[in-house]
């Protein structure tokens, strides 16, 4: 297939590009703020530019991991968040025409009262970020029957920009700095390469609708940090588990969240590996970069 990855310089986008190329698909890839090798510039908030690119490329499948993912930043600028998470992706889906369109959503569409969640559980987002993601989900379902909404959470793994939680942890603890981590935020951490592989499987298999793609184990952010310390040889003694309320974050977080993946398995697609396995592979990747 001729595919387009919108936002290939980010964590999920970079993994998608690699997974698609490994399957023999042609990939056109874009970036916004930070160029990556072979990518074209595109700001998802620039609706005319989005429409022009999609109509020029005429991709047979479109993956859209780009968007506004800084949760507190979305709270500070709801208009920009909506432009990146709702209007831009809908413009892309419209311009793409009747081809598979994959939109990336989040566990933050839920309130975290009784997770982990199935696809059919009632959303109740607590933040601007969650509300914009849910609005896009609903609009895609109403207008684009071939769209796939992939909800995921806690993504970690090799990343070109080094911004995910595990990279931040590694950077700070390697410098001998202490790091506060929430002990009461429970999720199902997802290994990025496995997420990308599953998303390609979904498109190749003709799936549509909402599908959860997440790790199989629910654990707190503090527990994930401890696992990462063991995998990467970092001093676990520098971790300070604290309640989320102590962090003073602008946006409310769902505390007992996470996603269940029965539908993914029913489609015959393997779920992402447990976090310990993903962290071990990430450790090998980082060691290879240093050798």
Secondary structure, DSSP 8 states (H G I E B T S, - for coil): -EEEEETTTSHHHHHHHHHHHHTT-EEEEEESSS--TT-EE--TT-HHHHHHHHHHH--SEEEE--S---HHHHHH-HHHHHIIIIIHHHHHHHHH-SSEEEEEEEGGGS-SSS-SB-TTS-----SHHHHHHHHHHHHHHHH-TTEEEEEE-SEES--SS--SHHHHHHHHHHTT--EEEESS-EE--EEHHHHHHHHHHHHHTT--EEEE---S--EEHHHHHHHHHHHHT--GGGEEEE-GGGG--SS---SB--B--HHHHHTT------HHHHHHHHHHHHHHHH-
